[in-house]
Amino acid sequence: MSELTLYSAKACPYAHRTRLVLAEKNVAFELVEIDLSNKPEWFAEVSLYGKVPALEHQGQRFVESAVINEYIEETFPEPPLLPRDAARRALARIWIDFANTRLATSYGKALWGATEAEREAAKGELAAALERAERDGLAQLSGAGSYWLGAVPSLVDFSLYPWFERLPALEQLAGFRRPAGLDRLQRWRDAVRARPSVHAIENPVSFYAERYRNYRRAQPSVAAATA
């Protein structure tokens, strides 16, 4: 039995992040799938916030994917997924925060916004976030490399990627259209997707689209707003 346990949900992009990091570092772990629509009572004792991912290791429990991933980085340092240089590490954390506060937020509102106006505004925010990622992220930091910070992958790549795997489902269900000219972003996505750690747990677009539809059916207010 592994000494590390990850509580996850297959469709959750935040849990997806941590599974990618563990796979990239080849760390053995026990995977416990949590049904987020019917969470077991005991899960409240595992996760401080009652959400995934949650990590259990050596008697300690951790929540929040960005925190968990840095804990994994420090505990299992090979291969390194953060730069050694303090300034580059800070830049990595800025882009992880960008994923949390810009990309994920606008994605969620574009899909689940309560009104058409809110959803349309969120699509604009998401398009602007993608353009900024191309212009101020990859164009400034990756150089000739395939990944966000250059030639080798980092926590930034695995923190951003889950939303790009899900983006076609958003396009399918919400009519979102990616801005033209995001060539570096597309090459970055292809490079990350080709990694064995990513490919091993990839889900098809239909997987996400069906779960989004099921969520809408289960939430009358969302279903009414998106009808």
Residue pairs with C-beta under 8 A, 6 or more apart in sequence:
1 30
2 28
2 29
2 30
3 57
3 58
4 22
4 27
4 28
4 29
4 30
4 55
4 56
4 57
5 29
5 30
5 31
5 32
5 55
5 56
5 57
6 15
6 18
6 19
6 22
6 29
6 30
6 31
6 32
6 53
6 54
6 55
6 56
7 15
7 32
7 34
7 43
7 46
7 47
7 52
7 53
7 54
7 55
7 56
8 15
8 18
8 19
8 31
8 32
8 33
8 34
8 52
8 53
9 15
9 33
9 34
9 35
9 36
9 52
10 33
10 203
11 203
11 207
11 208
11 211
12 36
12 52
12 53
13 104
13 162
13 163
13 166
14 51
14 52
14 53
14 65
14 162
15 52
15 53
15 65
16 162
16 165
16 201
17 53
17 65
17 69
17 158
17 159
17 161
17 162
18 53
18 55
18 65
18 68
18 69
18 72
19 31
19 53
19 201
20 158
20 161
20 162
20 197
20 198
20 201
21 69
21 72
21 73
21 81
21 155
21 158
22 29
22 72
23 196
23 197
23 198
23 200
23 201
24 79
24 81
24 153
24 158
24 195
24 197
25 72
25 76
25 78
25 79
25 81
27 72
27 76
34 40
34 43
34 52
36 51
36 52
37 218
39 50
43 50
43 54
44 50
46 54
46 56
46 61
47 54
47 61
47 63
48 54
48 61
48 63
49 63
49 64
51 63
53 63
53 65
53 68
54 61
54 62
54 63
54 68
55 61
55 62
55 63
55 68
55 71
55 72
56 62
57 71
57 75
62 68
62 71
65 159
66 96
66 97
66 100
66 159
69 81
69 155
69 158
69 159
70 82
70 155
73 80
73 81
73 82
73 155
79 152
81 153
81 154
81 155
81 158
82 89
82 92
82 154
82 155
83 89
83 92
83 149
83 154
88 149
91 141
91 149
92 148
92 149
92 154
92 155
92 156
95 137
95 141
95 148
95 156
95 159
95 160
96 155
96 156
96 159
98 129
98 132
98 133
98 137
99 156
99 159
99 160
99 163
100 159
102 125
102 129
102 132
103 126
103 129
103 130
103 133
103 160
103 163
104 163
105 125
106 122
106 123
106 125
106 126
106 129
107 122
107 126
107 163
107 166
107 167
107 170
108 122
109 118
109 119
109 121
109 122
109 125
110 119
110 122
110 123
110 125
110 126
110 170
110 174
110 176
111 119
111 170
111 173
111 174
111 212
112 222
113 119
113 121
113 122
113 225
114 221
114 222
114 225
115 225
116 225
119 174
119 226
123 174
123 175
123 176
123 177
126 176
127 176
127 177
127 178
127 179
130 178
130 179
130 182
130 185
131 179
131 182
133 160
133 185
134 181
134 182
134 183
134 184
134 185
137 148
138 148
138 184
138 185
138 188
139 184
141 148
141 149
141 150
142 148
142 149
142 150
142 184
142 188
143 150
143 151
144 151
145 151
145 152
146 187
146 188
146 191
147 153
147 154
147 156
147 157
147 188
147 191
147 192
148 154
148 156
148 157
148 160
148 188
149 156
153 192
153 195
157 188
157 192
158 192
161 189
161 192
161 193
161 198
164 189
164 192
165 193
165 202
165 203
165 208
166 208
167 176
167 178
168 205
169 205
169 208
169 209
169 212
170 176
171 177
171 178
172 205
172 209
173 209
173 212
173 213
192 198
193 199
193 202
215 222
216 222
216 223
216 226
217 223
